Amino acid sequence: MSFLTKRFAPVRAAALSLALAAGLLAGCGPERAAPASAAAGVAPELKWEELIPKSWDPTQRYRNISLESLRDNDPRAIQMLDEMRAVWDNAPVNVALDGVDGRLTGFVVPLDASPDGIREFLLVPYFGACIHTPPPPANQIVRVIAHETVKGLHAMDTVHVRGTLRAARYASADMGVSGYEIRSAAVEPFVAKAQ
């Protein structure tokens, strides 16, 4: 394996991850507010797809490019990766959800941690996001500030978060850019339903 192949293997892998995720996210989700809760006091379940504006298509500019023809050290591949990251970091939010009370289930990416637990974290839609893979688009990352420190919470734990969803940008130096925020959130561990 050449030096350049070794050097740019992570770039190629990240570009492929971005391209695959962009393809999966393109055109997802209705642009609407969550339905009113059927029972008083129960927050409606929000879907990750709903956080993406229906009209947002980050893959449009790359549809006519053959990614498999680009080599690891191709400056065009590196430039496309940088451009795609900028597009994802500036991904638009679904403004219809700004101020909606709801519940969202996802994975924890800690922003703070102490022996007492975690109070602030990013909520992401899939395991490994921001830690083992590049961060998802900003409209797929929610910054959560819990009402109180959550004991026993760890990176990549699955949780339900309840609160008021707000459109608010937050840039973590290491973990990505979030497009939404839930402050004073109630955080509960996810428990799979018995079948």
C-alpha positions in Angstrom: 0.0 0.0 0.0 1.5 3.4 -1.0 1.9 6.3 1.4 -0.8 8.3 -0.3 -3.2 5.3 -0.3 -2.6 5.0 3.5 -2.8 8.7 4.1 -6.1 9.2 2.3 -7.8 6.0 3.2 -9.7 7.7 6.0 -10.8 10.5 3.6 -12.0 8.0 1.1 -13.9 6.1 3.8 -15.4 9.3 5.2 -16.4 10.4 1.6 -18.1 7.1 1.1 -19.9 7.3 4.4 -21.1 10.9 3.6 -22.3 9.8 0.2 -24.2 6.8 1.5 -25.8 8.7 4.3 -26.7 11.6 2.0 -28.4 9.2 -0.3 -30.3 7.7 2.5 -31.4 11.1 3.9 -32.3 12.7 0.5 -35.9 13.8 0.4 -36.8 12.1 3.7 -39.6 13.1 6.0 -42.6 15.3 5.8 -42.2 19.0 6.7 -44.8 19.2 9.4 -45.3 19.6 13.1 -45.8 16.5 15.2 -49.4 15.5 15.8 -51.2 16.6 18.9 -50.9 14.1 21.7 -53.8 11.7 22.1 -53.5 11.7 25.9 -52.9 14.8 27.9 -49.4 15.0 29.3 -47.9 12.5 26.9 -45.4 14.0 24.5 -45.9 12.9 20.9 -43.2 10.8 19.4 -41.0 12.7 16.9 -39.4 10.9 14.0 -35.9 11.7 12.9 -37.1 12.1 9.3 -39.4 14.9 10.3 -36.4 17.0 11.4 -35.3 17.2 7.7 -37.1 19.8 5.5 -38.8 17.9 2.7 -37.1 20.2 0.1 -33.5 19.6 1.3 -31.5 17.4 -1.0 -27.7 17.5 -0.2 -26.9 15.0 -3.0 -28.3 17.1 -5.9 -24.9 18.6 -6.9 -23.2 15.2 -6.8 -25.6 13.1 -8.8 -23.6 13.3 -12.0 -20.2 12.5 -10.4 -18.9 8.9 -10.4 -17.4 8.7 -6.9 -15.9 5.3 -7.6 -13.7 6.8 -10.3 -12.0 9.1 -7.8 -8.8 7.9 -6.1 -7.9 8.5 -2.5 -5.4 11.3 -3.3 -7.6 13.0 -6.0 -7.9 16.7 -5.0 -11.5 16.6 -6.4 -12.4 13.9 -3.8 -11.0 15.9 -0.9 -12.7 19.1 -2.2 -16.1 17.2 -2.5 -15.7 15.9 1.0 -15.0 19.4 2.4 -17.9 20.8 0.5 -20.3 18.0 1.6 -19.2 18.5 5.3 -20.0 22.3 4.9 -23.4 21.5 3.4 -24.2 19.1 6.2 -23.0 21.5 8.9 -25.3 24.1 7.5 -28.2 21.8 6.9 -31.6 23.6 7.2 -34.0 22.6 10.0 -37.7 22.0 9.7 -39.0 25.3 11.1 -42.5 23.8 11.6 -41.0 21.8 14.5 -39.5 24.9 16.3 -41.3 25.1 19.6 -43.0 21.6 19.4 -43.1 19.6 22.6 -42.2 16.0 21.8 -40.2 12.9 22.5 -37.3 11.8 20.4 -35.3 8.5 20.7 -31.7 8.3 19.8 -28.1 7.7 20.9 -26.0 9.7 23.4 -22.8 11.5 22.4 -21.6 13.1 25.7 -20.5 16.8 25.7 -19.8 16.7 29.4 -19.2 13.9 31.8 -18.4 13.7 35.4 -18.4 11.0 38.1 -22.0 12.1 38.8 -23.2 11.5 35.3 -24.0 13.4 32.1 -26.1 16.6 31.8 -25.3 17.8 28.3 -25.0 15.6 25.2 -25.8 15.4 21.5 -28.7 13.1 20.5 -28.1 11.3 17.2 -30.2 8.9 15.1 -27.8 6.0 14.7 -25.2 4.2 16.7 -21.6 5.4 16.2 -22.5 8.8 14.8 -20.0 11.5 15.7 -17.7 9.0 17.4 -17.0 6.2 15.0 -18.3 7.8 11.8 -18.5 11.4 10.6 -21.3 13.4 12.2 -24.7 13.4 10.4 -26.1 16.6 9.0 -26.9 19.3 11.5 -30.7 18.7 11.1 -30.0 15.2 12.4 -28.2 16.2 15.6 -30.0 17.6 18.7 -28.1 19.2 21.5 -29.7 18.1 24.8 -29.3 19.8 28.2 -31.0 17.6 30.7 -33.1 19.1 33.6 -30.6 17.4 35.9 -27.5 15.3 35.7 -28.4 11.8 34.5 -26.5 9.1 36.5 -25.3 6.0 34.7 -25.5 7.5 31.2 -22.7 6.6 28.8 -21.7 7.2 25.2 -24.0 5.5 22.7 -26.6 4.6 25.3 -30.1 4.7 23.8 -32.5 7.2 25.4 -35.8 8.9 25.1 -35.6 12.7 25.4 -38.7 14.7 26.2 -39.0 18.5 25.9 -39.5 21.4 23.6 -37.6 21.2 20.4 -36.0 24.4 19.3 -34.1 25.4 16.1 -30.7 26.4 17.5 -27.2 25.9 16.1 -24.5 24.6 18.3 -21.0 23.7 17.1 -19.0 21.2 19.1 -15.3 21.3 18.4 -15.1 17.6 18.2 -18.5 16.1 17.6 -20.3 18.1 14.9 -22.9 20.8 14.5 -26.4 20.5 15.8 -29.4 22.2 14.2 -31.8 21.7 17.2 -31.8 21.9 20.9 -33.9 20.6 23.8 -33.3 22.4 27.1 -34.5 21.2 30.6 -35.1 17.8 28.9 -36.4 14.8 30.7 -34.1 11.9 29.8 -35.2 8.2 30.2 -33.3 5.1 29.2 -34.7 3.2 26.2 -36.2 -0.1 27.1 -37.2 -2.4 24.3 -40.8 -3.6 24.4 -41.2 -7.3 25.1 -42.7 -9.2 22.2 
